[in-house]
Structure formats: C-alpha cells, structure tokens
Amino acid sequence: MVFNKYLTERELLSDLMTSEKELSNLYNDALTKSCSPLLKQTLSQCFFNTLDIQSSIHHANNIRGWNNARKTTEKDISNIVRHFKYKKYY
C-alpha cells in the first residue's frame, strides 16, 4: 500500500471504508466455504467486527457532514423498479 501523507481526513475515511467493505466480502466468502465449526465461529466474529468498524466510519462521516445520503422518495423507488423491470439481460 502506498501511503500519501497528504491525504485528507475525508480521503482517509473513504479509503478505510473501502478496505472494510472488501474485508467483509472476503470474510463472507470464507464463511460460505468453511466446513469447520470453530473456523466458522472465528470468521463470523471477524465478519461482524468489520461491520462494526464500517458503522463507526459511517458515524465519523456523519458527524463531519460528509455522507451524501438523502431520503428516497416513492418516485425514486418507482423509477428504479421500472428501470430494472424492463431492462433486458443478455
């Protein structure tokens, strides 16, 4: 990993979130392939730890006003449903 000492706090939080999302995907994949109950338990704990960390990062972004989330309207949902309902997958 290349460390840039000039990354902003916002960029660092974004990078952390991306890394935690990737880790949770990897743990999830390992969980589905694991046969050992003890290993599944360990991987589950690691997986849930990444979700807790993602929540903390999300909270850190929220208190800084950096999350661009907005409430979804019924019209937005209808548009998305319509888009995928009529989309052809080949």
N, C-alpha and C positions, 0 to 999 in steps of 0.2 A: 504494500500500500504506500502510495506517495503521500507524504504529509505536507500540506501547504500551510505555513504558519500565518498566511494572510486570509484564511477562510473566515468568513463572518460567523457569528453565532448562529444565525439563521441557516447558513450553509452546513454548518456542523450538525445541527439538529436534523436537517433534512438527510444528510449522509447517515447519521445514526439510525433514523427511521428506516431508510432503505436497507441497511445492514440487518436490522432486527427483523424486518419482513422476510428477507432472504433466509435468515436463520430459522425462523418459524416454519417456512416452507420445507427446509431441509429436515428439521425435526419431524414434521408431519409425515414426510416421505419415509423416513427411517422407521417411524412408528408403524406404518402400514406394512412394512416389510419384515418387521421383527417378530420372532417366534418366542423369544424368552420373556416370561412374565416379569422377571426382575429388570431386564433391559427396557421393556415397555414402560415400566413404572418410572425408571430413571429418565427415559426420553420424554415421557409425559410431563414430568416435573420441569425439565428443561424447556419444553414447548410452552408450558404455561408461564414460565419465567419470562420468556421473550414477549408474550402477550402483555404481561405486567409492565415490562420496560417500554413497550410501544405505547401503552396508556400513559406512562409518565412523560414520554417525549411529546405525545399529543397534548397533554396538560401544559407542558412547558411552552409549546407553541401557542396554546390558547391564551395563557396569561400575558404573552407578548403581543397578542393580536395578529398572529401570523397564519392562523388557519382561515382558509377562504370558504369554509363551509357555509351553506345557506339552506334554509328550509326548502324542501322540494314541494312544488305545488302539484295539484292534481293534473293540471295541464302538462307539466313536465313528465309525469309518470305516463300519461296517455300517449304522449309523443314517443317515449321510449318503447312502450308496448307496441305501438303502431309500427315503429321502425323495425323492430325485430320480428314482428308477426309476418310482415310482408317481405322480409329480406330473404333472398334465395341463397342457399349454401350449396356450393357445388364441390 
